[in-house]
Amino acid sequence: MSSKESALLALMQEEGYTMGIINLTLHVLGDEKEALDEMILYIDDNHPNEDDFIDHLAEVCADFDLEM
């Protein structure tokens, strides 16, 4: 696991996201560094609930041509 993936994992755990969402996010983003950075900043800046997080994850996947 990269340092960016570890950082995202830690943030998601701190926010109380379910393991399903955490696993899905890490699987979908993989080692796409810019997408990981975007999601880290989004959580850090907005502290979204899971629904808002999923909506943003879908936008990031579309922006980076990642399949959810």
DAGI-V171196 format. One record per residue. N is the residue number from 0. RES is the residue in one small letter. SS is DSSP state (2 for helix, 1 for strand, 0 for the rest). Layout:
{{N:RES:SS} {N:RES:SS}}
This chain:
{{0:m:0} {1:s:0} {2:s:2} {3:k:2} {4:e:2} {5:s:2} {6:a:2} {7:l:2} {8:l:2} {9:a:2} {10:l:2} {11:m:2} {12:q:2} {13:e:2} {14:e:2} {15:g:0} {16:y:0} {17:t:0} {18:m:2} {19:g:2} {20:i:2} {21:i:2} {22:n:2} {23:l:2} {24:t:2} {25:l:2} {26:h:2} {27:v:2} {28:l:2} {29:g:0} {30:d:0} {31:e:0} {32:k:2} {33:e:2} {34:a:2} {35:l:2} {36:d:2} {37:e:2} {38:m:2} {39:i:2} {40:l:2} {41:y:2} {42:i:2} {43:d:2} {44:d:2} {45:n:2} {46:h:0} {47:p:0} {48:n:0} {49:e:2} {50:d:2} {51:d:2} {52:f:2} {53:i:2} {54:d:2} {55:h:2} {56:l:2} {57:a:2} {58:e:2} {59:v:2} {60:c:2} {61:a:2} {62:d:2} {63:f:0} {64:d:0} {65:l:0} {66:e:0} {67:m:0}}
